[in-house]
């Protein structure tokens, strides 16, 4: 990055360290933190939307839709997350390529499935072989977001469904007695009250989502775990910056990063919980009333 860093093996001390920490690989390492934060920012609302849809489906009066909602939640929650993370990435990737293959290569005569191998025409590959490395990373990130959203959306659906069931039935019946329609009761009574009961479970899911971001490493996305392992590993004289095994320092840095993330989340979620619980007939609301006395 700096002119003095042109020959890393000829410098030492703090100059060597400054050059080492500003090398191209380290800049990629720093950007990988942005990748993790971007995953959280995109995945959280996507999982909420899927979860809300799943909870609504599970409460539907239409039996097939109710079965779909409950099946979605039960299947994902009943299978280890790693299975879905590995399955959805492969299935979604091949599914997209198969659809594109049918569109761009209609005259393709060779079989697509050859034993255990999957082959589509070169023009149907996603991304194309000529695409830039950034395109491959962006595509992998997109697959990861979809996978995270599907998996965590099932847990959100279960939390929201339980929260909807926890809203006192008397409140809903009172609203109906005053002439509100089912949609008005849902929008004005059920949903606002639901969040009070759902927030503790959603807060736990947010913490789990933060801790699950290292799974990006398994989805071929170069995240902070990938770079910590690569940069911290022993580097011989064949590399620009030779050094012994420093992985412990890199992973200690990741430890601090995740602890800070979870602590900040606890503070923010605590304030949201206090605001929503004020005046509510819940344990948190009762604690607030006693504290005010």
Buried (B, 14 or more C-beta within 10 A) or exposed (E): EEEEBEEBEEBEEEBBEBBBBEBEEBEBBEEBBEBBEEBBEBBBEBBBEBBBBBBBBBBBEEEEBBEBBBBBBBEBEEEEBEEBBBEBBEEBBBEBBBEBBEEEBEEBEEEBEEEEEEBBBEEBBBBEEEEEEEEBBEBBBEBBBBBBBBBBBBBBBBBBBBBBEEBEEEBBEEBBEEEBEEEBBBEEBBBEBBBBBBBBBBBEBBBEBBEBBBBBBBBBBBBBBBBBEBBBBEBEEEEBBEBEEBBEEBBEBBEEEBEEBEEEBEEEBEEBBBEBBEEBEBEBBEEBBEEEE
